[in-house]
Amino acid sequence: MAYVISDECISCGACAAECPVSAIAEGDGKYEISADSCVSCGSCADVCPVGAPAEE
């Protein structure tokens, strides 16, 4: 299952920098993960300071 980023996102960009497949991009007010590109590795969740990314 792909990861999604909750509204807890503080737009720090830590998750995007860690994504091995570049599935994360800055969206409107928070970062967003492309479900089609996400490989569910969890790298984004491991580095997020507020725990915003989670499995859908």
N, C-alpha and C positions, 0 to 999 in steps of 0.2 A: 504494500500500500504506500502511496505517496505521502510525504509530509505536507502539512499546511502550517501557515504562520498565523497565530491568533492576534487579536487586537492588543495584546500585551506588548507587541513589538515596539521598541523604542527607536527603530531605524538607525541602529549603530553600524550595520553593515558587516558585522563579524561573521554572520552565517554565509553571506554571499562570497566572502573571501575564502571560506573553507570548502565550498561545494565543488567536488571533483568534476562535475559535469556541467557547471555553469547554469544550473536550473533556477537560480534565485536572482531576482532583479528588483530594483526599487519600484514600488507601486505607489498608489495614492495614499499617503500617510503611513504606510508600512511596507515592508518587503513582502514579496509574493514568490511562491514556488510553482514552477510549471509542472503540473501533474504528469504531463507527457514525457518530460525529461528526467524527473526525479527517479533515482535508483534506490531510494529508501535506505541509504547507508547510515544515516543518523549523525553525520558530521556536523550538520547545522545545529542540531539539538545539543550536541556536546559542547559547543562554544558559546551558545546564546546566554548572556548574563541574566535574562529574565525568563527563560524557559518558554519562549513563544513558539518555536517549531515543535510540532507533535505529529505522530502518525494519525492519518485521517481515519 
